[in-house]
Amino acid sequence: MSSPDATPGASSAIGSALYQLATRAVRRLPRDLSLTSAATLATLDKTGPRRVTDLAAHEGVTQPAMTVLVRALEESGLVERRGDVSDKRVTLVCLTEDGASYVRARRQAGVEAFQRLIDQLTEDEVRALAAALPALRRLDTLDGQKREGTRP
């Protein structure tokens, strides 16, 4: 919900700016994996081992599509399947060390790309971005809760 004294149209303008930045950031990423594959690895890095069905729901793909994707990631050595110690009927998809390294390297490359851009801003612009960090982190939290189906 927007603040009543927020500038009219501010949500739209901010949303547009964030969307443009995110779109350009995605376009700069290496094309060695599909976006869904990379997102799946990032999800596993953030949340830990998950069932294929959970990953499919989280990434917005069908269970058969996620099964194929996991098989390809497994063949690449980025994930492995393990039994769930709490329920022997369940198989979990887990990041391997190579998968975790891939996620860290990809994340670091993205951070460095933004750092190079931020280094071109004025001190006042950098301070404005720093002041916006709590709101940006809150947006990330809200988006994560929406994707997980939890309430804020």
C-alpha positions as CSV (number, residue, x, y, z in Angstrom):
1,M,0.0,0.0,0.0
2,S,1.3,3.4,-0.9
3,S,1.8,6.3,1.5
4,P,-1.0,8.9,1.1
5,D,1.5,11.7,0.7
6,A,3.7,9.9,-1.9
7,T,4.1,11.8,-5.1
8,P,1.3,10.8,-7.6
9,G,2.7,8.3,-10.0
10,A,5.8,7.6,-7.9
11,S,5.0,3.9,-7.7
12,S,4.7,3.6,-11.4
13,A,7.9,5.5,-12.1
14,I,9.9,3.6,-9.5
15,G,8.5,0.3,-10.8
16,S,9.4,1.2,-14.3
17,A,13.0,2.1,-13.4
18,L,13.4,-1.1,-11.4
19,Y,12.0,-3.1,-14.2
20,Q,14.3,-1.5,-16.8
21,L,17.3,-2.2,-14.5
22,A,16.4,-5.8,-13.9
23,T,15.7,-6.4,-17.6
24,R,19.1,-5.0,-18.6
25,A,20.8,-7.0,-15.8
26,V,19.2,-10.2,-17.0
27,R,20.3,-9.5,-20.6
28,R,23.9,-9.1,-19.4
29,L,24.1,-12.5,-17.7
30,P,26.0,-15.3,-19.3
31,R,23.8,-17.4,-21.6
32,D,25.3,-20.7,-20.5
33,L,22.1,-21.7,-18.7
34,S,18.4,-20.8,-19.2
35,L,16.9,-18.2,-16.9
36,T,14.8,-20.9,-15.3
37,S,17.9,-23.1,-14.7
38,A,19.8,-20.2,-13.2
39,A,16.7,-19.2,-11.1
40,T,16.4,-22.8,-9.9
41,L,20.0,-22.9,-8.7
42,A,19.5,-19.5,-7.0
43,T,16.4,-20.9,-5.2
44,L,18.3,-24.0,-4.0
45,D,21.1,-21.7,-2.8
46,K,18.7,-19.5,-0.9
47,T,16.3,-22.1,0.5
48,G,18.2,-25.3,0.6
49,P,17.2,-28.7,-0.8
50,R,13.7,-29.0,-2.3
51,R,11.4,-31.5,-3.9
52,V,11.1,-31.3,-7.7
53,T,7.4,-30.4,-7.3
54,D,8.2,-27.6,-4.9
55,L,10.8,-26.2,-7.3
56,A,8.4,-26.4,-10.2
57,A,5.8,-24.4,-8.3
58,H,8.3,-21.9,-7.1
59,E,9.7,-21.3,-10.6
60,G,6.3,-21.3,-12.3
61,V,6.9,-24.4,-14.6
62,T,5.2,-27.7,-14.8
63,Q,6.5,-30.7,-12.8
64,P,7.6,-32.6,-16.0
65,A,9.5,-29.5,-17.2
66,M,11.3,-29.2,-13.9
67,T,12.1,-32.9,-13.9
68,V,13.8,-32.4,-17.3
69,L,15.6,-29.3,-16.1
70,V,16.8,-31.0,-12.9
71,R,18.1,-33.9,-15.0
72,A,20.1,-31.5,-17.2
73,L,21.5,-29.7,-14.1
74,E,22.4,-33.1,-12.6
75,E,24.2,-34.1,-15.7
76,S,26.1,-30.8,-15.6
77,G,27.2,-31.6,-12.0
78,L,25.4,-28.5,-10.6
79,V,22.7,-30.4,-8.5
80,E,22.3,-33.9,-7.1
81,R,19.3,-35.9,-5.8
82,R,19.4,-37.2,-2.3
83,G,16.9,-39.0,-0.1
84,D,15.2,-37.0,2.6
85,V,16.4,-38.3,6.0
86,S,13.0,-37.4,7.6
87,D,11.0,-39.2,4.9
88,K,12.6,-42.0,2.9
89,R,9.9,-41.8,0.2
90,V,11.0,-38.2,-0.7
91,T,13.9,-37.3,-3.0
92,L,15.4,-33.8,-2.7
93,V,17.3,-31.7,-5.2
94,C,20.5,-30.3,-3.7
95,L,23.1,-28.0,-5.0
96,T,26.5,-29.5,-5.4
97,E,29.7,-27.5,-4.6
98,D,30.0,-26.7,-8.3
99,G,26.4,-25.5,-8.3
100,A,27.0,-23.3,-5.3
101,S,30.1,-21.9,-6.9
102,Y,28.2,-21.2,-10.1
103,V,25.5,-19.2,-8.2
104,R,28.2,-17.2,-6.2
105,A,30.1,-16.4,-9.4
106,R,26.9,-15.3,-11.3
107,R,25.8,-13.2,-8.3
108,Q,29.2,-11.6,-7.9
109,A,29.3,-10.7,-11.6
110,G,25.9,-9.0,-11.3
111,V,27.0,-7.1,-8.2
112,E,30.2,-6.0,-9.9
113,A,28.2,-4.8,-13.0
114,F,26.1,-2.6,-10.8
115,Q,29.1,-1.4,-8.8
116,R,30.7,-0.1,-12.0
117,L,27.5,1.8,-12.8
118,I,27.1,3.1,-9.2
119,D,30.7,4.3,-9.3
120,Q,29.7,6.7,-12.1
121,L,27.0,8.4,-10.0
122,T,27.5,11.6,-8.0
123,E,27.9,11.4,-4.2
124,D,24.3,12.7,-3.8
125,E,23.0,10.0,-6.1
126,V,24.9,7.3,-4.2
127,R,23.5,8.6,-0.9
128,A,20.0,8.5,-2.3
129,L,20.4,4.9,-3.3
130,A,21.9,4.0,0.1
131,A,18.9,5.7,1.8
132,A,16.6,3.5,-0.4
133,L,18.2,0.3,0.7
134,P,15.7,-0.5,3.5
135,A,12.8,-0.1,1.0
136,L,14.6,-2.2,-1.7
137,R,15.2,-4.9,0.9
138,R,11.5,-4.8,1.9
139,L,10.5,-5.1,-1.7
140,D,12.6,-8.2,-2.0
141,T,11.0,-9.6,1.2
142,L,7.5,-8.9,-0.1
143,D,8.3,-10.5,-3.4
144,G,9.8,-13.6,-1.7
145,Q,6.7,-13.9,0.5
146,K,4.4,-13.6,-2.6
147,R,6.4,-16.4,-4.4
148,E,6.3,-18.6,-1.4
149,G,2.6,-18.0,-0.8
150,T,3.0,-16.5,2.6
151,R,1.6,-13.3,3.9
152,P,3.6,-10.2,4.8
